[in-house]
Amino acid sequence: MPASKKKKVSPKRKKTENQRQSIVLVAGIALVVLGAAAFHFLGRKDYTFKVVDIRPIQTPRLQRDEVSLPDMRDKEVTPEEAAESPVRVDSIQAEMNTAKEYRSQAIYPPYSSPILSVESDPVPKPYQVYPNQVEIELNREDADDHLQKEIWLLSVWSQKVDFNSYEPVVLFAKMEDSNGKSVSADFHMSVLSPGGKEVIIPDLKFDKAREGESIYRVEFKIPEGTDGAYTSIIEAHSKLLNKTVKANVGFNISSPLVVLTHHFRDRIESGSLLIEAEVNVKKKGRFHLRGSLYKGEENPIVEAENAVDLLEGVHWIPLTFYGLAIRKSGWEGPYLLKYLALSRVDTMPAMRAELVNHGYSTSVYHSHQFTKQEFQDPDKIKMAEQIERDVRSRQNHREK
């Protein structure tokens, strides 16, 4: 009898069979691992967790000897210890510090609070100008024909943040090499309106602000009709760069429709210092006044603010400087209303008038004439209590 022939299996079917066997094998291994893990954890009530390695990552700015974390390698950590880990404790401490800060803020009303330093005075901050700086990365050959990386800097800024609609806008630009040395450059600019459309302004030309310096200046007027936030796109080109670099600078055109008449009056009312400033409103709207009270030039005491709706005409806007801050300062009057900021706030963005410096000197007062009562702001106290309750609730839950 002729030998029987073996049935041939197609390569495709063989591949499928091999895949099926592999899946079965992997599933079996997984079941064994899961069973062992379940026995290990569920079969023991006093199980522990083993931290293999939590060493901090080594970086140039953070070396291991600068880190106060304990070395936890190969240490057995129980769930109770994990619940009291430094990270959790730090989180609780941060929340309690926040609650403490709310309670500290509650001492004073939301419209008046102490000024801790000249630098922290909030009144002049919106008027401060900050340059927009763009880094330019270059690869240049040194004397030995080696490529050296250099960082140049393009800086652009405005003379001030807010320009009234009747006055010219003044912008500045400067380019510096990696050594901080000014570099000559050609500057060109386009201006975008609050709606993002280009504003056609003839004769836009940068000139040197001062002879001998490489600070460039351009002055122009925005056509009347549209207040709001404008953006200037400044392009700089230097022969040494062989490339064009762009930087943006923003500014506001505003018509606040209100002016200070520079008439003031002051008195003590309910234990606080009340200063009223007279304003002339050209069109009804909502207006915001904020001022900072000093003793002399360098001794800030307290700031106050107020927002009111006013009709056209002459009005008085009151500012109440909370008396406890004056009493705690120990300074005797007269006091200086050093900064005063007036703006129209029913527009977007707000329309700010010029910042007033050294606006007014008050009558003579003694610090003990002012209240020693804490305000106890209910909103701030409520937020502090909520945080404290949440922390206590989590701590009680963990103890159970």
PATOR-264805 format. One line per field, with one value per residue (C-alpha): residue number from 1; x, y, z. Coordinates in steps of 0.1 Angstrom, whole numbers, plus 5000, padded with zeros to 4 digits. Last residue first. Example, Ala and Ser with C-alpha at 12.3 -4.5 7.8 and 13.67 -1.06 7.14 Angstrom:
<atoms>
seq: [2:1] $
c1: [5137:5123] $
c2: [4989:4955] $
c3: [5071:5078] $
</atoms>
This chain:
<atoms>
seq: [400:399:398:397:396:395:394:393:392:391:390:389:388:387:386:385:384:383:382:381:380:379:378:377:376:375:374:373:372:371:370:369:368:367:366:365:364:363:362:361:360:359:358:357:356:355:354:353:352:351:350:349:348:347:346:345:344:343:342:341:340:339:338:337:336:335:334:333:332:331:330:329:328:327:326:325:324:323:322:321:320:319:318:317:316:315:314:313:312:311:310:309:308:307:306:305:304:303:302:301:300:299:298:297:296:295:294:293:292:291:290:289:288:287:286:285:284:283:282:281:280:279:278:277:276:275:274:273:272:271:270:269:268:267:266:265:264:263:262:261:260:259:258:257:256:255:254:253:252:251:250:249:248:247:246:245:244:243:242:241:240:239:238:237:236:235:234:233:232:231:230:229:228:227:226:225:224:223:222:221:220:219:218:217:216:215:214:213:212:211:210:209:208:207:206:205:204:203:202:201:200:199:198:197:196:195:194:193:192:191:190:189:188:187:186:185:184:183:182:181:180:179:178:177:176:175:174:173:172:171:170:169:168:167:166:165:164:163:162:161:160:159:158:157:156:155:154:153:152:151:150:149:148:147:146:145:144:143:142:141:140:139:138:137:136:135:134:133:132:131:130:129:128:127:126:125:124:123:122:121:120:119:118:117:116:115:114:113:112:111:110:109:108:107:106:105:104:103:102:101:100:99:98:97:96:95:94:93:92:91:90:89:88:87:86:85:84:83:82:81:80:79:78:77:76:75:74:73:72:71:70:69:68:67:66:65:64:63:62:61:60:59:58:57:56:55:54:53:52:51:50:49:48:47:46:45:44:43:42:41:40:39:38:37:36:35:34:33:32:31:30:29:28:27:26:25:24:23:22:21:20:19:18:17:16:15:14:13:12:11:10:9:8:7:6:5:4:3:2:1] $
c1: [4891:4922:4922:4886:4893:4923:4902:4874:4898:4913:4879:4867:4898:4894:4857:4866:4891:4866:4840:4864:4873:4836:4827:4854:4864:4870:4894:4888:4917:4901:4920:4927:4957:4976:4974:4961:4972:4952:4959:4985:4972:4980:5017:5016:4985:4984:4969:4934:4927:4900:4893:4897:4869:4845:4824:4855:4864:4896:4912:4945:4958:4993:5010:4980:5004:4996:4997:4998:5014:5028:5023:5017:4992:4969:4970:4962:4934:4919:4908:4915:4880:4881:4851:4844:4830:4810:4811:4789:4777:4761:4781:4782:4807:4838:4860:4896:4918:4956:4974:5007:5036:5067:5091:5079:5064:5039:5020:4984:4977:4948:4922:4893:4870:4843:4810:4794:4779:4798:4820:4825:4844:4860:4864:4884:4872:4895:4880:4904:4889:4875:4839:4847:4879:4881:4894:4889:4903:4902:4926:4898:4903:4892:4865:4857:4882:4891:4917:4942:4959:4994:5009:5044:5052:5085:5098:5133:5147:5179:5215:5223:5253:5235:5208:5170:5142:5105:5081:5045:5025:4993:4964:4940:4910:4896:4884:4873:4903:4932:4961:4990:5027:5061:5090:5121:5154:5178:5213:5229:5254:5228:5196:5162:5176:5149:5122:5099:5062:5055:5018:4996:4972:4959:4960:4929:4930:4897:4916:4936:4969:4999:5028:5065:5099:5133:5168:5195:5227:5238:5239:5264:5249:5277:5255:5245:5219:5190:5168:5133:5111:5075:5057:5020:5008:4982:4945:4932:4948:4977:4978:5007:5036:5066:5061:5085:5106:5137:5156:5183:5212:5221:5254:5264:5300:5310:5347:5367:5396:5390:5353:5326:5290:5259:5231:5200:5178:5160:5129:5122:5090:5097:5077:5060:5044:5010:4990:5015:5010:4982:4992:5020:5042:5075:5069:5065:5038:5008:4979:4944:4913:4882:4880:4878:4908:4912:4898:4931:4948:4920:4924:4962:4956:4933:4960:4986:4962:4961:4998:5003:4979:4998:5031:5018:5007:5041:5060:5041:5015:4992:5022:5031:4997:4998:5031:5065:5093:5126:5147:5155:5137:5167:5151:5141:5161:5174:5205:5228:5211:5220:5193:5205:5227:5201:5201:5166:5156:5160:5127:5139:5123:5096:5082:5046:5035:5010:4997:4963:4978:4959:4945:4978:5000:4972:4959:4994:5000:4966:4973:5007:4993:4964:4988:5010:4980:4968:5003:5003:4968:4977:5009:4990:4964:4993:5009:4976:4971:5006:5000:4968:4986:5014:4990:4990:4998:4981:5006:5004:4996:5023:5013:5000] $
c2: [5564:5586:5592:5605:5628:5643:5648:5665:5687:5699:5706:5725:5747:5755:5765:5785:5806:5812:5823:5846:5863:5868:5881:5908:5912:5950:5950:5978:6000:6031:6063:6092:6073:6080:6118:6140:6172:6180:6162:6167:6162:6148:6140:6121:6118:6089:6101:6090:6053:6039:6004:5978:5971:5999:6005:6010:6047:6054:6076:6067:6088:6083:6102:6112:6125:6125:6153:6135:6112:6078:6049:6025:6005:6036:6043:6006:6006:6038:6023:6047:6056:6072:6094:6106:6142:6153:6179:6172:6144:6115:6093:6056:6049:6027:6031:6024:6027:6022:6022:6033:6038:6055:6067:6101:6115:6096:6079:6072:6054:6062:6044:6059:6039:6054:6041:6062:6096:6118:6148:6140:6166:6152:6163:6140:6132:6119:6100:6088:6061:6060:6063:6095:6115:6144:6153:6176:6177:6199:6187:6191:6154:6146:6123:6113:6084:6087:6060:6048:6018:6004:5971:5962:5934:5920:5909:5899:5902:5883:5890:5896:5918:5938:5945:5943:5950:5946:5962:5950:5976:5965:5986:5983:6005:6038:6043:6075:6097:6086:6073:6098:6091:6092:6068:6063:6044:6036:6031:6059:6085:6111:6106:6090:6078:6080:6055:6065:6061:6087:6080:6059:6034:6012:5975:5956:5934:5948:5967:5983:5970:5991:5984:5991:5993:5994:5995:5984:5997:5975:5984:5964:5940:5915:5891:5919:5945:5959:5988:6000:6029:6039:6073:6077:6113:6130:6138:6102:6099:6075:6046:6022:6047:6056:6023:5994:5973:5952:5930:5909:5889:5854:5840:5804:5799:5780:5774:5790:5796:5834:5827:5817:5828:5808:5832:5830:5861:5867:5889:5914:5932:5961:5967:6000:6008:6024:5994:5993:6029:6021:5986:5998:5966:5983:6011:5985:5968:5988:5983:5975:5994:5985:5948:5958:5951:5924:5899:5899:5882:5856:5849:5845:5820:5800:5800:5789:5761:5749:5750:5731:5704:5701:5700:5672:5652:5656:5649:5615:5612:5589:5569:5563:5548:5528:5512:5521:5495:5512:5499:5534:5561:5586:5615:5646:5677:5683:5705:5675:5659:5687:5710:5735:5712:5684:5651:5636:5631:5596:5578:5543:5509:5520:5488:5488:5468:5440:5435:5420:5393:5368:5396:5411:5381:5358:5383:5389:5352:5348:5378:5364:5329:5344:5365:5335:5316:5346:5349:5311:5312:5343:5326:5295:5316:5334:5301:5288:5319:5317:5281:5290:5317:5293:5267:5233:5204:5171:5143:5117:5081:5055:5034:5000] $
c3: [5615:5619:5581:5581:5611:5592:5561:5580:5599:5566:5550:5581:5582:5545:5550:5581:5562:5533:5558:5576:5543:5534:5569:5569:5606:5606:5635:5660:5670:5654:5646:5670:5684:5651:5657:5629:5612:5580:5548:5520:5485:5450:5454:5421:5399:5374:5341:5333:5328:5304:5314:5286:5281:5291:5323:5343:5338:5356:5383:5400:5429:5443:5472:5493:5520:5557:5582:5604:5630:5621:5645:5617:5638:5641:5604:5596:5622:5607:5573:5546:5533:5498:5488:5453:5451:5420:5392:5361:5340:5360:5382:5391:5418:5425:5456:5466:5496:5503:5536:5553:5529:5543:5516:5505:5536:5557:5529:5518:5485:5463:5441:5422:5399:5376:5362:5335:5327:5303:5310:5347:5366:5397:5433:5457:5491:5519:5548:5575:5597:5632:5622:5601:5605:5580:5546:5517:5481:5450:5423:5396:5387:5352:5337:5301:5304:5267:5262:5237:5252:5244:5232:5220:5197:5185:5151:5139:5104:5094:5084:5120:5115:5088:5114:5108:5133:5127:5152:5154:5173:5191:5201:5231:5231:5219:5183:5168:5163:5141:5162:5165:5159:5176:5169:5190:5186:5213:5198:5218:5206:5198:5217:5208:5174:5148:5138:5110:5105:5079:5073:5097:5082:5110:5103:5114:5145:5161:5187:5159:5146:5140:5116:5122:5107:5124:5109:5133:5150:5179:5215:5237:5262:5256:5237:5213:5220:5199:5210:5203:5217:5213:5217:5211:5205:5226:5220:5225:5259:5260:5284:5291:5290:5269:5251:5249:5225:5233:5209:5225:5212:5224:5211:5204:5192:5161:5160:5132:5156:5157:5166:5142:5149:5158:5166:5189:5191:5223:5222:5250:5256:5278:5310:5317:5350:5350:5363:5393:5405:5429:5441:5465:5469:5460:5485:5512:5534:5522:5546:5533:5523:5501:5512:5548:5571:5598:5573:5555:5584:5586:5549:5554:5582:5559:5532:5558:5568:5532:5528:5561:5549:5516:5534:5557:5526:5509:5541:5545:5572:5552:5541:5577:5583:5551:5564:5548:5548:5539:5510:5498:5518:5522:5540:5520:5529:5494:5489:5493:5464:5440:5425:5399:5379:5381:5399:5402:5438:5452:5456:5452:5460:5484:5499:5510:5540:5547:5582:5571:5549:5526:5505:5496:5488:5478:5454:5440:5435:5417:5395:5385:5377:5357:5337:5329:5316:5295:5279:5270:5255:5234:5222:5212:5192:5174:5165:5151:5130:5116:5106:5089:5068:5060:5046:5062:5039:5046:5050:5022:5030:5021:4991:5000] $
</atoms>
